[in-house]
Amino acid sequence: MIPVIEVGGTHVTAALVDLASGRIAHRTDLPLDPDGSAGEILRAVRACADAVDAPAGACWGVAVPGPFDYAKGIALFADVGKFASLYGTDVRADLLGGLRRCPADVVFLNDAHAFLIGEWSAGAVRGHTRAVGITLGTGVGSAFLAEGRILDQGPGIPPEGRMDLTRLGGAPLEETVSRRAILARFGDPAADVRDIAERARAGQRRARHVLDEAFGALGRVLGPRLAAFGASAVVVGGSMARSWDLVAPALKAGLADGGWPVPDQTGGEGRHTRAMRPAGLAGDAALVGVARAVAARE
């Protein structure tokens, strides 16, 4: 089994992945403070990993958001609203020297890439030749996949494959679609996105309007790129995707406005039928995806 770590905006997960069976074992989740010190963040990551019964000398896989030097394992977070204290930190060296069961190596992969690879290999977009993955949480993660490979250039693909580098109305996309953007627009300092979602379900118009504006805007920006890329499916993950009942209607409308309409009935799992789906692996897609990256190295 392959030991893996997923670093999210507000949590860290560690587990063992059996790619042959798809089984996830010894899964452990711990909260993570994106505004904490480098030491606090790294201690939380190590504590989560140490709770997993991994053998010494194993190669670990780590799914982590960008900006990050994935080849060297160095954090480059700046101006993204999280993990600023880690800038310049050699995370690879910290894990190699700090985990209780010393790894032989650590392989890093962008978390959105890991998510889409997992969903393509065993989840919601399995069987689709060209698919796009979007993760919604503290920011907007993205990945573009063709024939099982992640691409960072080509028709419809934003710079570096990163939707967070695209702009909407002259401003970065994440100033409209992100946790901090939604909270700022809602204007209640005591509310989190989860609270806004609950109020929207309860019929509060302001809450529903704020969410519709964010996810509709995402669809309008994403639609032309999906069309140019030739995608037959888009899968949405991240913490906000758990409120799929609120995300889906506005996102679908925005995609249609952007030139990538999704039919009401997908007609099954056909490769050539457009499909918009929530994450299908119960939050485990990134774990599966980064485990595949480790297996590819061995």
One Martini backbone bead per residue (centre of mass of N, CA, C, O) as a GRO file, in nm:
protein
  298
    1MET     BB    1   0.100   0.033   0.016
    2ILE     BB    2   0.039   0.386  -0.019
    3PRO     BB    3   0.160   0.670   0.115
    4VAL     BB    4  -0.043   0.966   0.195
    5ILE     BB    5  -0.095   1.325   0.129
    6GLU     BB    6  -0.336   1.591   0.202
    7VAL     BB    7  -0.334   1.941   0.137
    8GLY     BB    8  -0.539   2.174   0.259
    9GLY     BB    9  -0.669   2.476   0.357
   10THR     BB   10  -0.800   2.326   0.654
   11HIS     BB   11  -0.649   2.044   0.595
   12VAL     BB   12  -0.526   1.707   0.676
   13THR     BB   13  -0.440   1.402   0.498
   14ALA     BB   14  -0.395   1.050   0.576
   15ALA     BB   15  -0.286   0.742   0.400
   16LEU     BB   16  -0.365   0.428   0.254
   17VAL     BB   17  -0.310   0.291  -0.081
   18ASP     BB   18  -0.489   0.056  -0.290
   19LEU     BB   19  -0.487   0.032  -0.627
   20ALA     BB   20  -0.607  -0.249  -0.691
   21SER     BB   21  -0.879  -0.194  -0.495
   22GLY     BB   22  -0.922   0.116  -0.374
   23ARG     BB   23  -0.821   0.118  -0.088
   24ILE     BB   24  -0.868   0.294   0.224
   25ALA     BB   25  -0.633   0.338   0.489
   26HIS     BB   26  -0.574   0.498   0.782
   27ARG     BB   27  -0.744   0.745   0.800
   28THR     BB   28  -0.645   1.093   0.857
   29ASP     BB   29  -0.770   1.393   1.023
   30LEU     BB   30  -0.666   1.744   1.029
   31PRO     BB   31  -0.637   2.047   1.120
   32LEU     BB   32  -0.566   2.365   0.940
   33ASP     BB   33  -0.377   2.665   0.954
   34PRO     BB   34  -0.324   2.896   0.701
   35ASP     BB   35  -0.211   3.127   0.930
   36GLY     BB   36   0.013   2.986   1.035
   37SER     BB   37   0.294   2.875   1.111
   38ALA     BB   38   0.528   2.677   0.985
   39GLY     BB   39   0.548   2.492   1.230
   40GLU     BB   40   0.246   2.431   1.266
   41ILE     BB   41   0.191   2.309   0.989
   42LEU     BB   42   0.412   2.085   0.991
   43ARG     BB   43   0.317   1.942   1.248
   44ALA     BB   44   0.040   1.858   1.138
   45VAL     BB   45   0.142   1.688   0.904
   46ARG     BB   46   0.315   1.490   1.069
   47ALA     BB   47   0.095   1.389   1.263
   48CYS     BB   48  -0.081   1.265   1.044
   49ALA     BB   49   0.133   1.072   0.923
   50ASP     BB   50   0.206   0.921   1.199
   51ALA     BB   51  -0.090   0.779   1.211
   52VAL     BB   52   0.027   0.603   0.993
   53ASP     BB   53   0.093   0.259   0.898
   54ALA     BB   54   0.390   0.296   0.777
   55PRO     BB   55   0.662   0.204   0.629
   56ALA     BB   56   0.977   0.207   0.630
   57GLY     BB   57   1.102   0.330   0.322
   58ALA     BB   58   0.886   0.477   0.187
   59CYS     BB   59   0.696   0.625  -0.065
   60TRP     BB   60   0.561   0.939  -0.072
   61GLY     BB   61   0.255   1.117  -0.122
   62VAL     BB   62   0.185   1.471  -0.216
   63ALA     BB   63  -0.092   1.681  -0.197
   64VAL     BB   64  -0.065   2.022  -0.323
   65PRO     BB   65  -0.095   2.337  -0.349
   66GLY     BB   66  -0.055   2.629  -0.509
   67PRO     BB   67   0.240   2.747  -0.510
   68PHE     BB   68   0.487   2.495  -0.624
   69ASP     BB   69   0.777   2.295  -0.607
   70TYR     BB   70   0.748   1.972  -0.704
   71ALA     BB   71   1.041   1.872  -0.757
   72LYS     BB   72   1.166   2.000  -0.468
   73GLY     BB   73   0.953   2.079  -0.227
   74ILE     BB   74   0.878   2.397  -0.249
   75ALA     BB   75   0.736   2.665  -0.113
   76LEU     BB   76   0.532   2.947  -0.295
   77PHE     BB   77   0.349   3.108  -0.116
   78ALA     BB   78   0.164   3.395  -0.260
   79ASP     BB   79  -0.117   3.571  -0.266
   80VAL     BB   80  -0.350   3.316  -0.166
   81GLY     BB   81  -0.457   3.307   0.147
   82LYS     BB   82  -0.217   3.088   0.217
   83PHE     BB   83   0.078   2.973   0.359
   84ALA     BB   84   0.288   3.216   0.381
   85SER     BB   85   0.497   3.097   0.597
   86LEU     BB   86   0.618   2.875   0.376
   87TYR     BB   87   0.794   3.041   0.220
   88GLY     BB   88   1.077   2.854   0.109
   89THR     BB   89   1.011   2.578   0.211
   90ASP     BB   90   1.142   2.252   0.271
   91VAL     BB   91   0.926   2.000   0.276
   92ARG     BB   92   1.082   1.753   0.201
   93ALA     BB   93   1.297   1.768   0.425
   94ASP     BB   94   1.099   1.763   0.662
   95LEU     BB   95   0.983   1.477   0.600
   96LEU     BB   96   1.244   1.309   0.582
   97GLY     BB   97   1.336   1.411   0.890
   98GLY     BB   98   1.033   1.402   1.061
   99LEU     BB   99   0.934   1.130   1.030
  100ARG     BB  100   0.899   0.845   1.206
  101ARG     BB  101   0.886   0.703   0.919
  102CYS     BB  102   1.127   0.695   0.714
  103PRO     BB  103   1.160   0.798   0.410
  104ALA     BB  104   1.286   0.754   0.086
  105ASP     BB  105   1.056   0.942  -0.036
  106VAL     BB  106   0.903   1.239  -0.205
  107VAL     BB  107   0.597   1.305  -0.378
  108PHE     BB  108   0.474   1.573  -0.572
  109LEU     BB  109   0.132   1.711  -0.619
  110ASN     BB  110  -0.111   1.860  -0.743
  111ASP     BB  111  -0.425   1.857  -0.614
  112ALA     BB  112  -0.594   1.886  -0.879
  113HIS     BB  113  -0.449   1.666  -1.033
  114ALA     BB  114  -0.508   1.437  -0.837
  115PHE     BB  115  -0.812   1.457  -0.848
  116LEU     BB  116  -0.849   1.399  -1.155
  117ILE     BB  117  -0.702   1.131  -1.170
  118GLY     BB  118  -0.890   0.986  -0.972
  119GLU     BB  119  -1.162   1.039  -1.130
  120TRP     BB  120  -1.061   0.905  -1.397
  121SER     BB  121  -0.976   0.615  -1.282
  122ALA     BB  122  -1.245   0.587  -1.041
  123GLY     BB  123  -1.478   0.802  -1.109
  124ALA     BB  124  -1.679   1.053  -1.248
  125VAL     BB  125  -1.468   1.047  -1.531
  126ARG     BB  126  -1.479   0.776  -1.629
  127GLY     BB  127  -1.410   0.742  -1.986
  128HIS     BB  128  -1.290   1.019  -2.036
  129THR     BB  129  -1.070   1.174  -2.249
  130ARG     BB  130  -1.178   1.477  -2.179
  131ALA     BB  131  -1.099   1.656  -1.878
  132VAL     BB  132  -1.215   1.858  -1.596
  133GLY     BB  133  -1.089   2.004  -1.292
  134ILE     BB  134  -1.248   2.140  -0.992
  135THR     BB  135  -1.156   2.333  -0.703
  136LEU     BB  136  -1.343   2.436  -0.406
  137GLY     BB  137  -1.231   2.694  -0.168
  138THR     BB  138  -0.992   2.902  -0.094
  139GLY     BB  139  -0.993   2.834  -0.404
  140VAL     BB  140  -0.893   2.767  -0.751
  141GLY     BB  141  -0.871   2.464  -0.891
  142SER     BB  142  -0.694   2.292  -1.172
  143ALA     BB  143  -0.754   2.055  -1.455
  144PHE     BB  144  -0.616   1.905  -1.761
  145LEU     BB  145  -0.731   1.613  -1.946
  146ALA     BB  146  -0.560   1.374  -2.175
  147GLU     BB  147  -0.525   1.051  -2.195
  148GLY     BB  148  -0.424   1.067  -1.874
  149ARG     BB  149  -0.304   1.364  -1.910
  150ILE     BB  150  -0.159   1.644  -1.797
  151LEU     BB  151  -0.218   1.980  -1.901
  152ASP     BB  152  -0.055   2.327  -1.965
  153GLN     BB  153  -0.131   2.329  -2.279
  154GLY     BB  154  -0.361   2.474  -2.504
  155PRO     BB  155  -0.669   2.467  -2.589
  156GLY     BB  156  -0.827   2.644  -2.316
  157ILE     BB  157  -0.568   2.669  -2.153
  158PRO     BB  158  -0.436   2.810  -1.906
  159PRO     BB  159  -0.191   2.923  -1.745
  160GLU     BB  160  -0.055   2.633  -1.624
  161GLY     BB  161  -0.363   2.533  -1.581
  162ARG     BB  162  -0.472   2.805  -1.422
  163MET     BB  163  -0.760   2.957  -1.321
  164ASP     BB  164  -0.635   3.163  -1.107
  165LEU     BB  165  -0.495   3.331  -1.362
  166THR     BB  166  -0.751   3.438  -1.430
  167ARG     BB  167  -0.992   3.683  -1.546
  168LEU     BB  168  -1.252   3.909  -1.400
  169GLY     BB  169  -1.311   4.222  -1.463
  170GLY     BB  170  -0.981   4.271  -1.414
  171ALA     BB  171  -0.973   4.033  -1.208
  172PRO     BB  172  -0.918   3.788  -1.026
  173LEU     BB  173  -1.110   3.514  -0.992
  174GLU     BB  174  -1.073   3.489  -0.667
  175GLU     BB  175  -1.247   3.763  -0.622
  176THR     BB  176  -1.518   3.574  -0.677
  177VAL     BB  177  -1.389   3.265  -0.640
  178SER     BB  178  -1.402   3.214  -0.296
  179ARG     BB  179  -1.407   3.223   0.028
  180ARG     BB  180  -1.328   3.526   0.066
  181ALA     BB  181  -1.525   3.642  -0.149
  182ILE     BB  182  -1.792   3.542  -0.026
  183LEU     BB  183  -1.760   3.673   0.252
  184ALA     BB  184  -1.731   3.965   0.154
  185ARG     BB  185  -2.008   3.980   0.006
  186PHE     BB  186  -2.187   3.909   0.251
  187GLY     BB  187  -2.080   4.071   0.531
  188ASP     BB  188  -2.040   3.843   0.769
  189PRO     BB  189  -1.803   3.783   1.012
  190ALA     BB  190  -1.965   3.522   1.147
  191ALA     BB  191  -1.954   3.386   0.868
  192ASP     BB  192  -1.953   3.104   0.675
  193VAL     BB  193  -2.004   2.917   0.403
  194ARG     BB  194  -2.184   2.717   0.553
  195ASP     BB  195  -2.385   2.932   0.654
  196ILE     BB  196  -2.470   3.039   0.379
  197ALA     BB  197  -2.586   2.774   0.277
  198GLU     BB  198  -2.803   2.741   0.496
  199ARG     BB  199  -2.950   3.007   0.427
  200ALA     BB  200  -3.018   2.937   0.136
  201ARG     BB  201  -3.194   2.686   0.206
  202ALA     BB  202  -3.388   2.872   0.393
  203GLY     BB  203  -3.433   3.142   0.182
  204GLN     BB  204  -3.206   3.340   0.161
  205ARG     BB  205  -3.140   3.567  -0.079
  206ARG     BB  206  -2.856   3.673  -0.028
  207ALA     BB  207  -2.714   3.402  -0.012
  208ARG     BB  208  -2.798   3.297  -0.293
  209HIS     BB  209  -2.682   3.529  -0.459
  210VAL     BB  210  -2.383   3.498  -0.386
  211LEU     BB  211  -2.354   3.207  -0.495
  212ASP     BB  212  -2.460   3.252  -0.783
  213GLU     BB  213  -2.246   3.458  -0.866
  214ALA     BB  214  -1.997   3.281  -0.834
  215PHE     BB  215  -2.080   3.019  -1.003
  216GLY     BB  216  -2.165   3.167  -1.259
  217ALA     BB  217  -1.891   3.297  -1.319
  218LEU     BB  218  -1.732   3.041  -1.350
  219GLY     BB  219  -1.892   2.933  -1.594
  220ARG     BB  220  -1.833   3.174  -1.790
  221VAL     BB  221  -1.520   3.123  -1.787
  222LEU     BB  222  -1.513   2.805  -1.844
  223GLY     BB  223  -1.679   2.737  -2.099
  224PRO     BB  224  -1.482   2.825  -2.334
  225ARG     BB  225  -1.257   2.625  -2.242
  226LEU     BB  226  -1.408   2.359  -2.276
  227ALA     BB  227  -1.466   2.395  -2.575
  228ALA     BB  228  -1.169   2.429  -2.675
  229PHE     BB  229  -1.069   2.152  -2.540
  230GLY     BB  230  -1.299   1.921  -2.566
  231ALA     BB  231  -1.479   1.859  -2.335
  232SER     BB  232  -1.696   1.600  -2.172
  233ALA     BB  233  -1.596   1.686  -1.871
  234VAL     BB  234  -1.683   1.799  -1.534
  235VAL     BB  235  -1.525   1.813  -1.210
  236VAL     BB  236  -1.623   1.878  -0.864
  237GLY     BB  237  -1.442   1.992  -0.583
  238GLY     BB  238  -1.423   2.037  -0.260
  239SER     BB  239  -1.586   2.191  -0.006
  240MET     BB  240  -1.817   2.325  -0.187
  241ALA     BB  241  -1.921   2.056  -0.329
  242ARG     BB  242  -2.102   1.966  -0.086
  243SER     BB  243  -2.301   2.202  -0.217
  244TRP     BB  244  -2.435   2.099  -0.494
  245ASP     BB  245  -2.728   2.218  -0.482
  246LEU     BB  246  -2.593   2.516  -0.517
  247VAL     BB  247  -2.380   2.494  -0.744
  248ALA     BB  248  -2.508   2.364  -1.004
  249PRO     BB  249  -2.715   2.570  -1.121
  250ALA     BB  250  -2.516   2.811  -1.165
  251LEU     BB  251  -2.297   2.663  -1.323
  252LYS     BB  252  -2.474   2.565  -1.556
  253ALA     BB  253  -2.562   2.845  -1.652
  254GLY     BB  254  -2.275   2.954  -1.703
  255LEU     BB  255  -2.187   2.744  -1.912
  256ALA     BB  256  -2.401   2.818  -2.119
  257ASP     BB  257  -2.312   3.115  -2.150
  258GLY     BB  258  -2.007   2.998  -2.233
  259GLY     BB  259  -2.068   2.745  -2.449
  260TRP     BB  260  -2.137   2.477  -2.232
  261PRO     BB  261  -2.383   2.288  -2.245
  262VAL     BB  262  -2.586   2.088  -2.026
  263PRO     BB  263  -2.761   1.825  -2.013
  264ASP     BB  264  -3.008   1.692  -1.822
  265GLN     BB  265  -2.927   1.428  -1.976
  266THR     BB  266  -2.643   1.220  -2.009
  267GLY     BB  267  -2.678   0.912  -2.103
  268GLY     BB  268  -2.456   0.822  -1.920
  269GLU     BB  269  -2.102   0.716  -1.996
  270GLY     BB  270  -2.043   0.866  -2.238
  271ARG     BB  271  -1.777   1.026  -2.389
  272HIS     BB  272  -1.968   1.241  -2.578
  273THR     BB  273  -2.105   1.343  -2.315
  274ARG     BB  274  -2.196   1.593  -2.139
  275ALA     BB  275  -2.056   1.654  -1.804
  276MET     BB  276  -2.164   1.741  -1.464
  277ARG     BB  277  -1.977   1.672  -1.163
  278PRO     BB  278  -1.927   1.547  -0.872
  279ALA     BB  279  -1.753   1.403  -0.663
  280GLY     BB  280  -1.704   1.024  -0.649
  281LEU     BB  281  -1.478   0.955  -0.386
  282ALA     BB  282  -1.537   1.070  -0.100
  283GLY     BB  283  -1.259   1.255  -0.098
  284ASP     BB  284  -1.026   1.042  -0.245
  285ALA     BB  285  -0.899   1.131  -0.518
  286ALA     BB  286  -0.620   1.256  -0.437
  287LEU     BB  287  -0.509   0.999  -0.310
  288VAL     BB  288  -0.517   0.829  -0.566
  289GLY     BB  289  -0.355   1.018  -0.755
  290VAL     BB  290  -0.085   1.026  -0.586
  291ALA     BB  291  -0.042   0.721  -0.587
  292ARG     BB  292  -0.001   0.702  -0.893
  293ALA     BB  293   0.255   0.877  -0.897
  294VAL     BB  294   0.425   0.684  -0.729
  295ALA     BB  295   0.394   0.430  -0.909
  296ALA     BB  296   0.529   0.567  -1.163
  297ARG     BB  297   0.821   0.585  -1.018
  298GLU     BB  298   0.865   0.259  -0.955
   0.00000   0.00000   0.00000
